[in-house]
Amino acid sequence: MKMVNALYEQLSFDVLEKKSAARSNGQPVNRKETAFSILAGLLGVHRNTVSRWINRGYQACNANADQLITAAMEYCPERTLELLGEDLETHRFHLDNIMSERHYGGGADQHRQEVVA
């Protein structure tokens, strides 16, 4: 979710800059070009899908993860690497907890053996 928001914010900034430059140069502005439509095109989803992610807090599904990371690396690489690092640390923490429970506390496998016995 954070990566979708970071990419959306960067695209919004880029669109505003582009439209501002066009206006100052007397060029026509494409009012239909929005961060929603650009992000939807980059990810191959409908713009309403992007709108749900941004406005309603829906989580992008894993099927879009590769495209999302690729687009985010293109438009906001520093923030993307930061978010990927945070995500990796979160997963590492959870994995360490699971491994500790299994190794020291027995976890689900120990419970299953007790029920069978």
N, C-alpha and C positions, 0 to 999 in steps of 0.2 A: 504494500500500500504506500509506503514512504517513497519508494522508487517511482511509482506512478505519479505521485504528487510532485516530486522533484522534477521529473521530466515535463509534466504539465506546466509547472511554474516557469521553467526555462523556455518552453515553447511559447507560452503567453508573452513573456518578455520579448522574445524574438519577433513575434507577430506584431506587437506594439511598435517596436523599433522599425520594422519594415514598413508598416503603414504610416508611421510618422515621417519616415524618409520619403515615401512616395508623395505624401501631401505637401511636404516642403519643396519637392521638385516639380509640383504641379501634375504629377502622374495620377492616373486613376487608382483607387483603392478597392481591392477585392473584399467586400464586406462578408462574403461567405467563408473566407479563409480564417479559421479560428484555431486555437490550440487544440480544441476537441477534434476538429476534422483532420488536422495534421497528425495528431497522435493516433487517431483511428486508422489513418492510411498507413502509418509506419508499422502498426501492429496487425493490420489486416482484420480489424473488427469494426463494427458499426459505431458511429459517433455517439449514439445513445448508450452504448456499452461503456464508453469512456466517461460519459456524463454520470452514469450510475457509480462508477468507480470513484470519481471525484466528489460528486455532490451527495451521494448517499452512503459512501463508505464501504461499498461492496469490494471484496477482495478479487483482484485479477486471478484467474485460474492458472495453474501450472503450465497449461498448453501455451500460454502467452509469455512465459518467463524468458525464453531465449530471445524472442523478438524484443521484449521489453528491455532486457539487459543490453542488447546490441544497440538499440535506439538511445538508451540512456548514456551509454559509453560515448556515443557520437555527440550528443548535445550537452551533457553535463558530466564529464568523466570523473572529475574530482569527487563530486557528491555521490556518484554511483559507487566508486571504490570505497568511500566511507561507509555507505549503507551496506554494501556486500560484506565488508569487514565486520560491521556490527552484527549482521545476520549470522556470519560464520561463528563469531564468539558466542552468540546466543545458542546456536546448535551445539557448539562444543561443550558449553556448560550443561545442557540437557543430556548430552551423550555421556559426559563424565558422571553425572548423577545416576543415570541408568546403569552404567557399568559398575559404579560403586555399590549400588543396591544389589545387583546380581552377584558381585564378588563377595561383599561383606555381609549383606543383609539377607541373602537368599532370594529375595524377589519372588516373581511369579513361578519360577521353576521349582523352588523349594515348596511352595504352597501346593503345587500340582502333585508333587511326590507324596506329600502328607495325605492328600485326599485319596490317592490310589492305594496307599498302604493301609 
